[in-house]
Amino acid sequence: MKKLWATALMLITITACSKEPPQSQKAVLLPAPMLHTDPSDVIAHQSLKTMIATLEAPQNSTYDLYRTDLDDDGRREAIALFKTPYGFWCGIHGCTMLIMQAHNDHFSLVNAVQPVREPIYIKEHTTNGWKDLLIRVSGRTEKAKNVALTYSGLKYPHTPANLPAIDEFAHIYATPAFNE
């Protein structure tokens, strides 16, 4: 009987100290989760050129491009603030800003916002899963004001001039995007 206990104890000790887990405890390898790919700036510029052609806009259109993750999916959206030609993209009250959602290998238009003037700020606060944008509305007959563009679930407001004024210092805790 002592021999049986000694053998059982030795087997338990050897099994407990072995580096290989018992068959029932082995980890099952699963495929790695598919990660989001942040499309490059080159793809953002190509998407804008395609959009310019689709809109039959002047091919010599110029814009500033800013990339940031607006919807917290790990991909940086593209915000394009057009500069020229005046009369097509810009008027006396500002210029057109396009907001484009990033996908793994391309961008799609969320919407156009106009007229917009610099500076533009990105807040960490989100509305319907997208970050709020702060812009200044000026150059009109009414008093200049700061406004917040909040995402509706489908797009940002098209015309910032119609939005209510927000705190003049709200941009202090925001990240500048296009800042003269």
C-alpha positions in Angstrom: 0.0 0.0 0.0 2.9 2.3 0.8 4.3 1.7 -2.6 1.0 2.7 -4.2 0.8 6.0 -2.3 4.5 6.7 -3.1 3.9 6.1 -6.8 0.7 8.2 -6.8 2.5 11.1 -4.9 5.4 10.9 -7.4 3.0 11.0 -10.4 1.2 14.0 -8.9 4.5 15.9 -8.3 5.8 15.1 -11.7 2.5 16.2 -13.4 2.3 19.4 -11.3 5.9 20.4 -12.0 5.9 19.6 -15.7 6.1 22.6 -18.1 3.5 21.1 -20.5 -0.1 21.7 -19.3 -2.5 18.8 -19.4 -4.3 18.3 -22.7 -7.5 19.7 -21.3 -5.8 23.0 -20.3 -3.9 23.8 -23.5 -4.8 27.1 -25.0 -6.6 27.1 -28.3 -5.1 29.4 -30.9 -7.6 31.6 -32.6 -7.0 33.8 -35.6 -5.9 37.3 -34.7 -8.6 39.9 -34.8 -8.7 42.1 -37.9 -7.2 45.4 -37.1 -8.2 48.7 -38.7 -5.7 50.1 -41.1 -5.2 53.8 -41.1 -5.2 54.9 -44.8 -2.2 57.1 -45.7 -2.2 60.8 -46.6 -1.6 59.8 -50.2 -4.9 57.9 -50.2 -6.6 61.0 -48.6 -5.3 63.2 -51.4 -6.3 60.7 -54.0 -9.8 60.6 -52.6 -10.0 64.4 -52.6 -8.9 64.5 -56.2 -11.5 62.0 -57.2 -14.1 64.0 -55.3 -13.0 67.2 -57.0 -13.4 65.5 -60.4 -16.8 64.1 -59.5 -18.0 67.5 -58.4 -16.7 68.9 -61.7 -14.7 71.4 -59.6 -11.6 73.1 -60.9 -8.7 70.7 -61.1 -6.4 73.4 -59.7 -8.3 73.5 -56.4 -6.0 74.0 -53.4 -6.7 72.9 -49.8 -5.1 72.3 -46.5 -5.5 68.8 -45.1 -5.7 67.8 -41.4 -5.9 64.2 -40.2 -7.4 63.1 -36.9 -9.5 60.3 -35.5 -12.9 61.8 -35.1 -14.9 58.6 -34.5 -12.4 56.8 -32.2 -12.1 53.8 -34.5 -8.3 53.9 -34.8 -8.3 55.5 -38.3 -7.7 59.2 -38.9 -10.4 61.0 -40.8 -9.5 63.7 -43.3 -10.6 67.3 -43.0 -9.9 69.4 -46.1 -10.3 73.2 -45.9 -10.3 74.5 -49.4 -8.4 77.7 -50.3 -8.8 78.3 -54.0 -10.2 79.0 -56.5 -12.2 81.9 -54.9 -15.7 81.9 -56.2 -16.0 78.1 -56.4 -14.9 77.0 -52.9 -14.6 80.3 -51.1 -16.6 83.5 -50.8 -16.6 86.6 -48.6 -17.7 84.6 -45.6 -15.2 81.8 -45.8 -14.5 78.5 -47.6 -15.8 75.0 -47.9 -14.6 72.3 -45.5 -15.0 68.7 -46.4 -15.1 66.0 -43.7 -14.2 62.5 -44.9 -14.5 59.3 -43.0 -11.5 56.9 -43.1 -12.0 53.3 -44.1 -9.2 50.7 -44.4 -8.2 51.7 -47.9 -10.3 54.7 -48.9 -12.3 57.7 -47.6 -15.9 58.6 -48.0 -17.5 62.0 -47.8 -19.4 62.7 -44.5 -20.4 66.1 -45.6 -19.4 69.7 -46.6 -19.5 72.6 -44.2 -19.6 76.1 -45.5 -18.6 78.8 -45.0 -15.7 78.1 -42.7 -12.8 80.3 -41.6 -9.8 79.4 -39.6 -9.1 78.6 -36.8 -10.7 75.2 -36.3 -10.5 73.1 -33.2 -11.2 69.5 -32.3 -12.7 68.8 -28.9 -12.3 65.5 -27.1 -16.1 65.6 -26.3 -18.1 63.5 -28.6 -21.7 63.7 -29.8 -23.2 60.5 -31.3 -19.7 58.9 -31.3 -17.8 61.7 -33.2 -15.7 64.5 -31.8 -17.1 68.0 -31.8 -15.5 70.7 -34.0 -15.2 74.3 -32.9 -15.1 77.1 -35.5 -15.4 80.8 -35.6 -18.1 82.4 -37.7 -17.1 86.0 -38.7 -17.2 88.4 -41.6 -20.9 88.8 -41.5 -23.3 91.5 -40.5 -24.0 89.9 -37.1 -21.4 89.8 -34.4 -18.6 87.2 -34.8 -19.1 84.0 -32.7 -17.6 80.6 -31.9 -19.9 77.7 -32.7 -19.7 73.9 -32.1 -20.3 71.5 -34.9 -21.8 68.4 -33.4 -22.3 65.1 -35.3 -26.0 64.2 -35.8 -25.4 60.5 -36.3 -25.2 61.0 -40.1 -23.2 64.3 -40.6 -22.1 67.6 -39.1 -24.2 70.8 -39.6 -23.8 72.2 -43.1 -24.2 75.9 -42.3 -22.3 77.0 -39.1 -23.7 80.5 -39.2 -27.1 79.2 -38.1 -25.7 77.7 -34.9 -25.9 79.3 -31.5 -22.8 80.9 -30.1 -20.8 79.0 -27.5 -18.3 80.1 -24.8 -15.7 82.4 -26.3 -12.9 80.4 -24.5 -14.2 76.9 -25.3 -11.3 76.3 -27.7 -8.7 76.5 -24.9 -9.2 72.8 -24.1 -9.4 71.7 -27.7 -6.7 70.7 -30.3 -6.1 73.3 -33.0 -6.5 71.8 -36.5 -6.2 74.7 -39.0 -4.8 77.6 -37.1 -3.5 80.6 -39.1 
